[in-house]
Structures are given as structure tokens and as C-alpha cells.
């Protein structure tokens, strides 16, 4: 799994393929959202409120929620455990415009790093079929496999959003980041 961060292997295990796919999405998202100042991170398209800063914050939350709370049943940590989500369900989107770029980038990068460690821990003690520690509100408990598919889908959707927003900022286009 040495080069798994570059993308899924041509012929790997199921875990290597899912992890590689998620890593490719993360790498592409980082490229599309990377290297921008505060004004650029606040750019929206049309009437929609979505920004690259909001996406950085949102995906940091998703990483913490899925790979710390749901996967392991552990506290996702600050700032996520300090927010009253019932009163402010869009906190990660709403507050991104007030955050410095370095805070947003660091928050996302740290969440991804923690997710990698947590997934490795979980897979040491079982395979992709192992149930998550925290199930769905309807009582079903998905597997690690389902969590991985959901995260790949989440990143694919938001990397598409990031692609459109970034192109509107400075014309950056492309499918894969340069090596």
C-alpha cells in the first residue's frame, strides 16, 4: 500500500482499492481548493452560498464524524464537539468566511491525517465488513465498507463543486493534480 495515496491500484485488494479511490478524491480536492487567499475561499457561483472555504470546513467535519465518531465511537474533538448542531446545523458552512485560510487548510489536513490513522486502526482489528461503532438513526449499523463508499461519494460530489468554483476564480481546470 505504499503508493495508495496516488489512487486505487490497477489490481489490488478491496481495501486498497477503496482507500486508493478515497485518497485520489482527497488529493484532487486539495488541488482544487489549495493555495488560495481568504477572498478566493469566499467566492460563490451564482446564487448558491457554497464556497471553497465552506467545503474545506464541511469535509473536515465529515472526516471527523465518519472516521472518528462513527467508525470508532470516539469524540471528534474541537471544534466539532463544541457546537450546538440543533441550533446551528450549518455552522461549518456559515463560519468558513470568518476563518483565516491557514485555519481552514490546517483543519482539513489534520482531519484527513487523523482519519487515515483511525481507518488503519480499525482495519487492524477486522476487515471492511466490520460494523461501525455508531449506527444509523433507524437502528441499522453499516460496515466500514459502506462508510468508505459513502466518503468516496461525498468527496466526488464536493470535488465537482470545487472544480467549478475554482475554474471561476482563476481558470484552473483538469482532472488530476500535476505530479
CNS distance restraints for C-alpha pairs under 8 A (distance, minus, plus):
assign (resid   1 and name CA) (resid  16 and name CA) 6.73 0.50 0.50
assign (resid   3 and name CA) (resid   7 and name CA) 7.53 0.50 0.50
assign (resid   4 and name CA) (resid   8 and name CA) 6.19 0.50 0.50
assign (resid   4 and name CA) (resid   9 and name CA) 6.94 0.50 0.50
assign (resid   4 and name CA) (resid  16 and name CA) 6.78 0.50 0.50
assign (resid   4 and name CA) (resid  19 and name CA) 6.99 0.50 0.50
assign (resid   4 and name CA) (resid  20 and name CA) 4.83 0.50 0.50
assign (resid   4 and name CA) (resid  23 and name CA) 7.21 0.50 0.50
assign (resid   5 and name CA) (resid  19 and name CA) 7.97 0.50 0.50
assign (resid   5 and name CA) (resid  20 and name CA) 5.91 0.50 0.50
assign (resid   5 and name CA) (resid  23 and name CA) 5.11 0.50 0.50
assign (resid   5 and name CA) (resid  24 and name CA) 6.63 0.50 0.50
assign (resid   5 and name CA) (resid  27 and name CA) 7.93 0.50 0.50
assign (resid   6 and name CA) (resid  20 and name CA) 6.77 0.50 0.50
assign (resid   6 and name CA) (resid  23 and name CA) 6.73 0.50 0.50
assign (resid   6 and name CA) (resid  24 and name CA) 5.90 0.50 0.50
assign (resid   6 and name CA) (resid  27 and name CA) 7.82 0.50 0.50
assign (resid   7 and name CA) (resid  17 and name CA) 7.91 0.50 0.50
assign (resid   7 and name CA) (resid  19 and name CA) 7.89 0.50 0.50
assign (resid   7 and name CA) (resid  20 and name CA) 4.16 0.50 0.50
assign (resid   7 and name CA) (resid  21 and name CA) 5.29 0.50 0.50
assign (resid   7 and name CA) (resid  22 and name CA) 7.55 0.50 0.50
assign (resid   7 and name CA) (resid  23 and name CA) 5.88 0.50 0.50
assign (resid   7 and name CA) (resid  24 and name CA) 4.55 0.50 0.50
assign (resid   8 and name CA) (resid  12 and name CA) 7.66 0.50 0.50
assign (resid   8 and name CA) (resid  16 and name CA) 6.56 0.50 0.50
assign (resid   8 and name CA) (resid  17 and name CA) 4.63 0.50 0.50
assign (resid   8 and name CA) (resid  18 and name CA) 6.92 0.50 0.50
assign (resid   8 and name CA) (resid  19 and name CA) 7.02 0.50 0.50
assign (resid   8 and name CA) (resid  20 and name CA) 3.75 0.50 0.50
assign (resid   8 and name CA) (resid  21 and name CA) 4.96 0.50 0.50
assign (resid   8 and name CA) (resid  24 and name CA) 7.40 0.50 0.50
assign (resid   9 and name CA) (resid  16 and name CA) 6.96 0.50 0.50
assign (resid   9 and name CA) (resid  17 and name CA) 6.05 0.50 0.50
assign (resid   9 and name CA) (resid  20 and name CA) 6.81 0.50 0.50
assign (resid  12 and name CA) (resid  16 and name CA) 5.73 0.50 0.50
assign (resid  12 and name CA) (resid  17 and name CA) 5.95 0.50 0.50
assign (resid  13 and name CA) (resid  17 and name CA) 6.09 0.50 0.50
assign (resid  14 and name CA) (resid  18 and name CA) 6.20 0.50 0.50
assign (resid  15 and name CA) (resid  19 and name CA) 5.95 0.50 0.50
assign (resid  15 and name CA) (resid 128 and name CA) 6.89 0.50 0.50
assign (resid  16 and name CA) (resid  20 and name CA) 5.73 0.50 0.50
assign (resid  17 and name CA) (resid  21 and name CA) 6.04 0.50 0.50
assign (resid  18 and name CA) (resid  22 and name CA) 6.24 0.50 0.50
assign (resid  18 and name CA) (resid 148 and name CA) 6.54 0.50 0.50
assign (resid  18 and name CA) (resid 149 and name CA) 7.37 0.50 0.50
assign (resid  18 and name CA) (resid 152 and name CA) 8.00 0.50 0.50
assign (resid  19 and name CA) (resid  23 and name CA) 6.08 0.50 0.50
assign (resid  19 and name CA) (resid 148 and name CA) 7.51 0.50 0.50
assign (resid  20 and name CA) (resid  24 and name CA) 6.13 0.50 0.50
assign (resid  21 and name CA) (resid  25 and name CA) 6.39 0.50 0.50
assign (resid  21 and name CA) (resid 152 and name CA) 6.90 0.50 0.50
assign (resid  22 and name CA) (resid  26 and name CA) 6.20 0.50 0.50
assign (resid  22 and name CA) (resid 148 and name CA) 7.54 0.50 0.50
assign (resid  22 and name CA) (resid 151 and name CA) 7.11 0.50 0.50
assign (resid  22 and name CA) (resid 152 and name CA) 5.13 0.50 0.50
assign (resid  22 and name CA) (resid 155 and name CA) 7.58 0.50 0.50
assign (resid  23 and name CA) (resid  27 and name CA) 6.03 0.50 0.50
assign (resid  24 and name CA) (resid  28 and name CA) 6.12 0.50 0.50
assign (resid  25 and name CA) (resid  29 and name CA) 6.03 0.50 0.50
assign (resid  25 and name CA) (resid 152 and name CA) 6.99 0.50 0.50
assign (resid  25 and name CA) (resid 155 and name CA) 5.89 0.50 0.50
assign (resid  25 and name CA) (resid 156 and name CA) 6.28 0.50 0.50
assign (resid  25 and name CA) (resid 159 and name CA) 7.12 0.50 0.50
assign (resid  26 and name CA) (resid  30 and name CA) 6.05 0.50 0.50
assign (resid  26 and name CA) (resid 155 and name CA) 6.92 0.50 0.50
assign (resid  27 and name CA) (resid  31 and name CA) 6.29 0.50 0.50
assign (resid  27 and name CA) (resid 177 and name CA) 7.44 0.50 0.50
assign (resid  28 and name CA) (resid  32 and name CA) 6.25 0.50 0.50
assign (resid  28 and name CA) (resid 159 and name CA) 7.05 0.50 0.50
assign (resid  28 and name CA) (resid 175 and name CA) 7.59 0.50 0.50
assign (resid  28 and name CA) (resid 176 and name CA) 6.00 0.50 0.50
assign (resid  28 and name CA) (resid 177 and name CA) 5.99 0.50 0.50
assign (resid  29 and name CA) (resid  33 and name CA) 6.05 0.50 0.50
assign (resid  29 and name CA) (resid 155 and name CA) 7.53 0.50 0.50
assign (resid  29 and name CA) (resid 158 and name CA) 7.84 0.50 0.50
assign (resid  29 and name CA) (resid 159 and name CA) 5.11 0.50 0.50
assign (resid  29 and name CA) (resid 162 and name CA) 6.90 0.50 0.50
assign (resid  30 and name CA) (resid  34 and name CA) 5.42 0.50 0.50
assign (resid  31 and name CA) (resid 177 and name CA) 5.90 0.50 0.50
assign (resid  32 and name CA) (resid 159 and name CA) 7.49 0.50 0.50
assign (resid  32 and name CA) (resid 162 and name CA) 5.95 0.50 0.50
assign (resid  32 and name CA) (resid 163 and name CA) 5.93 0.50 0.50
assign (resid  32 and name CA) (resid 166 and name CA) 6.14 0.50 0.50
assign (resid  32 and name CA) (resid 172 and name CA) 7.75 0.50 0.50
assign (resid  33 and name CA) (resid  41 and name CA) 7.91 0.50 0.50
assign (resid  33 and name CA) (resid  52 and name CA) 5.97 0.50 0.50
assign (resid  33 and name CA) (resid  53 and name CA) 7.99 0.50 0.50
assign (resid  33 and name CA) (resid  56 and name CA) 7.67 0.50 0.50
assign (resid  33 and name CA) (resid 162 and name CA) 6.50 0.50 0.50
assign (resid  33 and name CA) (resid 166 and name CA) 7.01 0.50 0.50
assign (resid  34 and name CA) (resid 105 and name CA) 7.96 0.50 0.50
assign (resid  36 and name CA) (resid  40 and name CA) 5.79 0.50 0.50
assign (resid  36 and name CA) (resid  41 and name CA) 6.37 0.50 0.50
assign (resid  36 and name CA) (resid 101 and name CA) 7.45 0.50 0.50
assign (resid  37 and name CA) (resid  41 and name CA) 6.29 0.50 0.50
assign (resid  37 and name CA) (resid 101 and name CA) 6.24 0.50 0.50
assign (resid  38 and name CA) (resid  42 and name CA) 6.47 0.50 0.50
assign (resid  38 and name CA) (resid  97 and name CA) 7.68 0.50 0.50
assign (resid  38 and name CA) (resid 100 and name CA) 6.42 0.50 0.50
assign (resid  38 and name CA) (resid 101 and name CA) 5.59 0.50 0.50
assign (resid  39 and name CA) (resid  43 and name CA) 6.76 0.50 0.50
assign (resid  40 and name CA) (resid  52 and name CA) 7.89 0.50 0.50
assign (resid  40 and name CA) (resid 169 and name CA) 6.71 0.50 0.50
assign (resid  41 and name CA) (resid  51 and name CA) 6.12 0.50 0.50
assign (resid  41 and name CA) (resid  52 and name CA) 4.99 0.50 0.50
assign (resid  41 and name CA) (resid  53 and name CA) 4.71 0.50 0.50
assign (resid  41 and name CA) (resid  54 and name CA) 7.92 0.50 0.50
assign (resid  41 and name CA) (resid  97 and name CA) 7.53 0.50 0.50
assign (resid  41 and name CA) (resid 101 and name CA) 7.42 0.50 0.50
assign (resid  42 and name CA) (resid  51 and name CA) 5.37 0.50 0.50
assign (resid  42 and name CA) (resid  52 and name CA) 6.71 0.50 0.50
assign (resid  42 and name CA) (resid  53 and name CA) 6.24 0.50 0.50
assign (resid  42 and name CA) (resid  97 and name CA) 5.87 0.50 0.50
assign (resid  43 and name CA) (resid  51 and name CA) 5.62 0.50 0.50
assign (resid  43 and name CA) (resid  52 and name CA) 7.31 0.50 0.50
assign (resid  43 and name CA) (resid 165 and name CA) 7.25 0.50 0.50
assign (resid  43 and name CA) (resid 169 and name CA) 7.36 0.50 0.50
assign (resid  44 and name CA) (resid  48 and name CA) 6.39 0.50 0.50
assign (resid  44 and name CA) (resid  49 and name CA) 5.91 0.50 0.50
assign (resid  44 and name CA) (resid  50 and name CA) 5.77 0.50 0.50
assign (resid  44 and name CA) (resid  51 and name CA) 5.27 0.50 0.50
assign (resid  44 and name CA) (resid 165 and name CA) 6.75 0.50 0.50
assign (resid  45 and name CA) (resid  49 and name CA) 7.65 0.50 0.50
assign (resid  45 and name CA) (resid  50 and name CA) 7.51 0.50 0.50
assign (resid  45 and name CA) (resid 165 and name CA) 6.37 0.50 0.50
assign (resid  45 and name CA) (resid 168 and name CA) 7.71 0.50 0.50
assign (resid  50 and name CA) (resid  54 and name CA) 6.34 0.50 0.50
assign (resid  50 and name CA) (resid  55 and name CA) 7.26 0.50 0.50
assign (resid  50 and name CA) (resid  93 and name CA) 7.48 0.50 0.50
assign (resid  51 and name CA) (resid  55 and name CA) 6.20 0.50 0.50
assign (resid  51 and name CA) (resid 162 and name CA) 7.98 0.50 0.50
assign (resid  51 and name CA) (resid 165 and name CA) 7.31 0.50 0.50
assign (resid  52 and name CA) (resid  56 and name CA) 6.18 0.50 0.50
assign (resid  52 and name CA) (resid 162 and name CA) 6.21 0.50 0.50
assign (resid  52 and name CA) (resid 165 and name CA) 7.17 0.50 0.50
assign (resid  52 and name CA) (resid 166 and name CA) 7.90 0.50 0.50
assign (resid  53 and name CA) (resid  57 and name CA) 6.33 0.50 0.50
assign (resid  53 and name CA) (resid  93 and name CA) 7.92 0.50 0.50
assign (resid  53 and name CA) (resid  96 and name CA) 5.40 0.50 0.50
assign (resid  53 and name CA) (resid  97 and name CA) 6.69 0.50 0.50
assign (resid  53 and name CA) (resid 101 and name CA) 7.53 0.50 0.50
assign (resid  53 and name CA) (resid 104 and name CA) 6.63 0.50 0.50
assign (resid  54 and name CA) (resid  58 and name CA) 5.90 0.50 0.50
assign (resid  54 and name CA) (resid  92 and name CA) 6.40 0.50 0.50
assign (resid  54 and name CA) (resid  93 and name CA) 4.52 0.50 0.50
assign (resid  54 and name CA) (resid  94 and name CA) 7.36 0.50 0.50
assign (resid  54 and name CA) (resid  95 and name CA) 7.76 0.50 0.50
assign (resid  54 and name CA) (resid  96 and name CA) 5.10 0.50 0.50
assign (resid  54 and name CA) (resid  97 and name CA) 7.39 0.50 0.50
assign (resid  55 and name CA) (resid  59 and name CA) 5.90 0.50 0.50
assign (resid  55 and name CA) (resid  93 and name CA) 7.33 0.50 0.50
assign (resid  55 and name CA) (resid 158 and name CA) 7.16 0.50 0.50
assign (resid  55 and name CA) (resid 162 and name CA) 7.66 0.50 0.50
assign (resid  56 and name CA) (resid  60 and name CA) 6.14 0.50 0.50
assign (resid  56 and name CA) (resid 104 and name CA) 6.15 0.50 0.50
assign (resid  56 and name CA) (resid 105 and name CA) 6.82 0.50 0.50
assign (resid  56 and name CA) (resid 107 and name CA) 7.97 0.50 0.50
assign (resid  56 and name CA) (resid 108 and name CA) 5.88 0.50 0.50
assign (resid  57 and name CA) (resid  61 and name CA) 6.31 0.50 0.50
assign (resid  57 and name CA) (resid  92 and name CA) 5.37 0.50 0.50
assign (resid  57 and name CA) (resid  93 and name CA) 6.81 0.50 0.50
assign (resid  57 and name CA) (resid  96 and name CA) 6.48 0.50 0.50
assign (resid  57 and name CA) (resid 104 and name CA) 6.23 0.50 0.50
assign (resid  57 and name CA) (resid 107 and name CA) 7.29 0.50 0.50
assign (resid  57 and name CA) (resid 108 and name CA) 6.61 0.50 0.50
assign (resid  58 and name CA) (resid  62 and name CA) 6.22 0.50 0.50
assign (resid  58 and name CA) (resid  92 and name CA) 5.52 0.50 0.50
assign (resid  58 and name CA) (resid  93 and name CA) 6.53 0.50 0.50
assign (resid  59 and name CA) (resid  63 and name CA) 6.03 0.50 0.50
assign (resid  59 and name CA) (resid 108 and name CA) 6.83 0.50 0.50
assign (resid  59 and name CA) (resid 155 and name CA) 7.81 0.50 0.50
assign (resid  60 and name CA) (resid  64 and name CA) 6.27 0.50 0.50
assign (resid  60 and name CA) (resid 107 and name CA) 6.35 0.50 0.50
assign (resid  60 and name CA) (resid 108 and name CA) 4.48 0.50 0.50
assign (resid  60 and name CA) (resid 109 and name CA) 7.78 0.50 0.50
assign (resid  60 and name CA) (resid 111 and name CA) 5.43 0.50 0.50
assign (resid  60 and name CA) (resid 112 and name CA) 7.21 0.50 0.50
assign (resid  61 and name CA) (resid  65 and name CA) 5.95 0.50 0.50
assign (resid  61 and name CA) (resid  80 and name CA) 6.92 0.50 0.50
assign (resid  61 and name CA) (resid  92 and name CA) 7.47 0.50 0.50
assign (resid  61 and name CA) (resid 111 and name CA) 7.79 0.50 0.50
assign (resid  62 and name CA) (resid  66 and name CA) 5.89 0.50 0.50
assign (resid  63 and name CA) (resid  67 and name CA) 5.67 0.50 0.50
assign (resid  63 and name CA) (resid  68 and name CA) 7.53 0.50 0.50
assign (resid  63 and name CA) (resid 111 and name CA) 5.88 0.50 0.50
assign (resid  63 and name CA) (resid 112 and name CA) 6.35 0.50 0.50
assign (resid  63 and name CA) (resid 115 and name CA) 6.25 0.50 0.50
assign (resid  64 and name CA) (resid  68 and name CA) 5.22 0.50 0.50
assign (resid  64 and name CA) (resid  69 and name CA) 6.66 0.50 0.50
assign (resid  64 and name CA) (resid  76 and name CA) 5.28 0.50 0.50
assign (resid  64 and name CA) (resid  77 and name CA) 7.97 0.50 0.50
assign (resid  64 and name CA) (resid  80 and name CA) 7.98 0.50 0.50
assign (resid  64 and name CA) (resid 111 and name CA) 6.00 0.50 0.50
assign (resid  64 and name CA) (resid 114 and name CA) 7.96 0.50 0.50
assign (resid  64 and name CA) (resid 115 and name CA) 7.02 0.50 0.50
assign (resid  65 and name CA) (resid  69 and name CA) 4.97 0.50 0.50
assign (resid  65 and name CA) (resid  70 and name CA) 6.11 0.50 0.50
assign (resid  65 and name CA) (resid  76 and name CA) 6.28 0.50 0.50
assign (resid  66 and name CA) (resid  70 and name CA) 4.90 0.50 0.50
assign (resid  66 and name CA) (resid  71 and name CA) 5.96 0.50 0.50
assign (resid  66 and name CA) (resid 147 and name CA) 7.16 0.50 0.50
assign (resid  67 and name CA) (resid  71 and name CA) 5.05 0.50 0.50
assign (resid  67 and name CA) (resid  72 and name CA) 6.95 0.50 0.50
assign (resid  67 and name CA) (resid 114 and name CA) 8.00 0.50 0.50
assign (resid  67 and name CA) (resid 115 and name CA) 5.15 0.50 0.50
assign (resid  67 and name CA) (resid 118 and name CA) 6.24 0.50 0.50
assign (resid  67 and name CA) (resid 119 and name CA) 6.62 0.50 0.50
assign (resid  68 and name CA) (resid  72 and name CA) 5.41 0.50 0.50
assign (resid  68 and name CA) (resid  73 and name CA) 6.49 0.50 0.50
assign (resid  68 and name CA) (resid  74 and name CA) 5.51 0.50 0.50
assign (resid  68 and name CA) (resid  75 and name CA) 6.80 0.50 0.50
assign (resid  68 and name CA) (resid  76 and name CA) 5.57 0.50 0.50
assign (resid  68 and name CA) (resid 115 and name CA) 6.86 0.50 0.50
assign (resid  68 and name CA) (resid 118 and name CA) 6.66 0.50 0.50
assign (resid  69 and name CA) (resid  73 and name CA) 4.48 0.50 0.50
assign (resid  69 and name CA) (resid  74 and name CA) 4.78 0.50 0.50
assign (resid  69 and name CA) (resid  75 and name CA) 5.86 0.50 0.50
assign (resid  69 and name CA) (resid  76 and name CA) 5.68 0.50 0.50
assign (resid  69 and name CA) (resid 133 and name CA) 7.88 0.50 0.50
assign (resid  69 and name CA) (resid 134 and name CA) 7.13 0.50 0.50
assign (resid  70 and name CA) (resid  74 and name CA) 7.72 0.50 0.50
assign (resid  70 and name CA) (resid 132 and name CA) 6.03 0.50 0.50
assign (resid  70 and name CA) (resid 133 and name CA) 5.78 0.50 0.50
assign (resid  70 and name CA) (resid 134 and name CA) 4.64 0.50 0.50
assign (resid  70 and name CA) (resid 135 and name CA) 7.11 0.50 0.50
assign (resid  71 and name CA) (resid 118 and name CA) 7.99 0.50 0.50
assign (resid  71 and name CA) (resid 119 and name CA) 7.86 0.50 0.50
assign (resid  71 and name CA) (resid 122 and name CA) 7.59 0.50 0.50
assign (resid  71 and name CA) (resid 132 and name CA) 4.73 0.50 0.50
assign (resid  71 and name CA) (resid 133 and name CA) 5.48 0.50 0.50
assign (resid  71 and name CA) (resid 134 and name CA) 6.74 0.50 0.50
assign (resid  71 and name CA) (resid 144 and name CA) 7.17 0.50 0.50
assign (resid  72 and name CA) (resid 118 and name CA) 7.56 0.50 0.50
assign (resid  72 and name CA) (resid 122 and name CA) 7.41 0.50 0.50
assign (resid  72 and name CA) (resid 132 and name CA) 6.80 0.50 0.50
assign (resid  72 and name CA) (resid 133 and name CA) 5.38 0.50 0.50
assign (resid  72 and name CA) (resid 134 and name CA) 7.60 0.50 0.50
assign (resid  73 and name CA) (resid 132 and name CA) 7.98 0.50 0.50
assign (resid  73 and name CA) (resid 133 and name CA) 5.09 0.50 0.50
assign (resid  73 and name CA) (resid 134 and name CA) 5.90 0.50 0.50
assign (resid  75 and name CA) (resid  81 and name CA) 7.20 0.50 0.50
assign (resid  76 and name CA) (resid  80 and name CA) 6.35 0.50 0.50
assign (resid  76 and name CA) (resid  81 and name CA) 6.43 0.50 0.50
assign (resid  77 and name CA) (resid  81 and name CA) 5.49 0.50 0.50
assign (resid  78 and name CA) (resid  82 and name CA) 6.19 0.50 0.50
assign (resid  79 and name CA) (resid  83 and name CA) 6.91 0.50 0.50
assign (resid  83 and name CA) (resid  88 and name CA) 7.51 0.50 0.50
assign (resid  83 and name CA) (resid  91 and name CA) 7.75 0.50 0.50
assign (resid  84 and name CA) (resid  88 and name CA) 6.09 0.50 0.50
assign (resid  84 and name CA) (resid  89 and name CA) 7.76 0.50 0.50
assign (resid  85 and name CA) (resid  89 and name CA) 4.61 0.50 0.50
assign (resid  85 and name CA) (resid  90 and name CA) 7.75 0.50 0.50
assign (resid  85 and name CA) (resid  91 and name CA) 7.49 0.50 0.50
assign (resid  90 and name CA) (resid  94 and name CA) 5.95 0.50 0.50
assign (resid  91 and name CA) (resid  95 and name CA) 5.86 0.50 0.50
assign (resid  92 and name CA) (resid  96 and name CA) 6.27 0.50 0.50
assign (resid  95 and name CA) (resid  99 and name CA) 6.81 0.50 0.50
assign (resid  96 and name CA) (resid 104 and name CA) 7.40 0.50 0.50
assign (resid  99 and name CA) (resid 103 and name CA) 6.35 0.50 0.50
assign (resid  99 and name CA) (resid 104 and name CA) 6.55 0.50 0.50
assign (resid 100 and name CA) (resid 104 and name CA) 6.54 0.50 0.50
assign (resid 101 and name CA) (resid 105 and name CA) 6.09 0.50 0.50
assign (resid 102 and name CA) (resid 106 and name CA) 5.88 0.50 0.50
assign (resid 103 and name CA) (resid 107 and name CA) 5.93 0.50 0.50
assign (resid 104 and name CA) (resid 108 and name CA) 6.32 0.50 0.50
assign (resid 105 and name CA) (resid 109 and name CA) 6.08 0.50 0.50
assign (resid 106 and name CA) (resid 110 and name CA) 5.88 0.50 0.50
assign (resid 107 and name CA) (resid 111 and name CA) 6.12 0.50 0.50
assign (resid 108 and name CA) (resid 112 and name CA) 6.20 0.50 0.50
assign (resid 109 and name CA) (resid 113 and name CA) 6.18 0.50 0.50
assign (resid 110 and name CA) (resid 114 and name CA) 6.11 0.50 0.50
assign (resid 111 and name CA) (resid 115 and name CA) 6.07 0.50 0.50
assign (resid 112 and name CA) (resid 116 and name CA) 6.27 0.50 0.50
assign (resid 113 and name CA) (resid 117 and name CA) 6.53 0.50 0.50
assign (resid 114 and name CA) (resid 118 and name CA) 6.12 0.50 0.50
assign (resid 115 and name CA) (resid 119 and name CA) 5.99 0.50 0.50
assign (resid 116 and name CA) (resid 120 and name CA) 6.21 0.50 0.50
assign (resid 117 and name CA) (resid 121 and name CA) 6.22 0.50 0.50
assign (resid 118 and name CA) (resid 122 and name CA) 6.19 0.50 0.50
assign (resid 119 and name CA) (resid 123 and name CA) 6.12 0.50 0.50
assign (resid 120 and name CA) (resid 124 and name CA) 6.20 0.50 0.50
assign (resid 121 and name CA) (resid 125 and name CA) 6.96 0.50 0.50
assign (resid 122 and name CA) (resid 126 and name CA) 6.65 0.50 0.50
assign (resid 123 and name CA) (resid 127 and name CA) 5.48 0.50 0.50
assign (resid 123 and name CA) (resid 128 and name CA) 7.07 0.50 0.50
assign (resid 126 and name CA) (resid 130 and name CA) 5.97 0.50 0.50
assign (resid 127 and name CA) (resid 144 and name CA) 7.79 0.50 0.50
assign (resid 128 and name CA) (resid 143 and name CA) 6.56 0.50 0.50
assign (resid 128 and name CA) (resid 144 and name CA) 4.87 0.50 0.50
assign (resid 128 and name CA) (resid 145 and name CA) 4.73 0.50 0.50
assign (resid 129 and name CA) (resid 143 and name CA) 5.21 0.50 0.50
assign (resid 129 and name CA) (resid 144 and name CA) 6.00 0.50 0.50
assign (resid 129 and name CA) (resid 145 and name CA) 6.01 0.50 0.50
assign (resid 130 and name CA) (resid 143 and name CA) 5.32 0.50 0.50
assign (resid 130 and name CA) (resid 144 and name CA) 5.89 0.50 0.50
assign (resid 130 and name CA) (resid 145 and name CA) 7.98 0.50 0.50
assign (resid 131 and name CA) (resid 141 and name CA) 6.17 0.50 0.50
assign (resid 131 and name CA) (resid 142 and name CA) 5.71 0.50 0.50
assign (resid 131 and name CA) (resid 143 and name CA) 4.15 0.50 0.50
assign (resid 131 and name CA) (resid 144 and name CA) 6.15 0.50 0.50
assign (resid 132 and name CA) (resid 141 and name CA) 6.41 0.50 0.50
assign (resid 132 and name CA) (resid 142 and name CA) 6.09 0.50 0.50
assign (resid 132 and name CA) (resid 143 and name CA) 5.55 0.50 0.50
assign (resid 132 and name CA) (resid 144 and name CA) 6.11 0.50 0.50
assign (resid 133 and name CA) (resid 141 and name CA) 7.97 0.50 0.50
assign (resid 134 and name CA) (resid 141 and name CA) 6.97 0.50 0.50
assign (resid 135 and name CA) (resid 139 and name CA) 6.29 0.50 0.50
assign (resid 135 and name CA) (resid 140 and name CA) 5.78 0.50 0.50
assign (resid 135 and name CA) (resid 141 and name CA) 4.10 0.50 0.50
assign (resid 135 and name CA) (resid 142 and name CA) 6.37 0.50 0.50
assign (resid 136 and name CA) (resid 140 and name CA) 5.49 0.50 0.50
assign (resid 136 and name CA) (resid 141 and name CA) 5.95 0.50 0.50
assign (resid 136 and name CA) (resid 142 and name CA) 7.49 0.50 0.50
assign (resid 142 and name CA) (resid 146 and name CA) 6.00 0.50 0.50
assign (resid 142 and name CA) (resid 147 and name CA) 7.13 0.50 0.50
assign (resid 143 and name CA) (resid 147 and name CA) 6.44 0.50 0.50
assign (resid 144 and name CA) (resid 148 and name CA) 6.20 0.50 0.50
assign (resid 145 and name CA) (resid 149 and name CA) 6.38 0.50 0.50
assign (resid 146 and name CA) (resid 150 and name CA) 6.09 0.50 0.50
assign (resid 147 and name CA) (resid 151 and name CA) 6.18 0.50 0.50
assign (resid 148 and name CA) (resid 152 and name CA) 6.17 0.50 0.50
assign (resid 149 and name CA) (resid 153 and name CA) 6.19 0.50 0.50
assign (resid 150 and name CA) (resid 154 and name CA) 6.12 0.50 0.50
assign (resid 151 and name CA) (resid 155 and name CA) 6.11 0.50 0.50
assign (resid 152 and name CA) (resid 156 and name CA) 6.02 0.50 0.50
assign (resid 153 and name CA) (resid 157 and name CA) 6.16 0.50 0.50
assign (resid 154 and name CA) (resid 158 and name CA) 6.27 0.50 0.50
assign (resid 155 and name CA) (resid 159 and name CA) 5.67 0.50 0.50
assign (resid 156 and name CA) (resid 160 and name CA) 6.28 0.50 0.50
assign (resid 157 and name CA) (resid 161 and name CA) 6.62 0.50 0.50
assign (resid 158 and name CA) (resid 162 and name CA) 6.06 0.50 0.50
assign (resid 159 and name CA) (resid 163 and name CA) 5.99 0.50 0.50
assign (resid 160 and name CA) (resid 164 and name CA) 6.50 0.50 0.50
assign (resid 161 and name CA) (resid 165 and name CA) 6.28 0.50 0.50
assign (resid 162 and name CA) (resid 166 and name CA) 5.85 0.50 0.50
assign (resid 163 and name CA) (resid 167 and name CA) 6.14 0.50 0.50
assign (resid 163 and name CA) (resid 173 and name CA) 7.12 0.50 0.50
assign (resid 164 and name CA) (resid 168 and name CA) 6.41 0.50 0.50
assign (resid 165 and name CA) (resid 169 and name CA) 6.49 0.50 0.50
assign (resid 166 and name CA) (resid 170 and name CA) 6.43 0.50 0.50
assign (resid 166 and name CA) (resid 171 and name CA) 6.83 0.50 0.50
assign (resid 166 and name CA) (resid 172 and name CA) 6.17 0.50 0.50
assign (resid 166 and name CA) (resid 173 and name CA) 7.90 0.50 0.50
assign (resid 167 and name CA) (resid 171 and name CA) 4.11 0.50 0.50
assign (resid 167 and name CA) (resid 172 and name CA) 4.87 0.50 0.50
assign (resid 167 and name CA) (resid 173 and name CA) 6.00 0.50 0.50
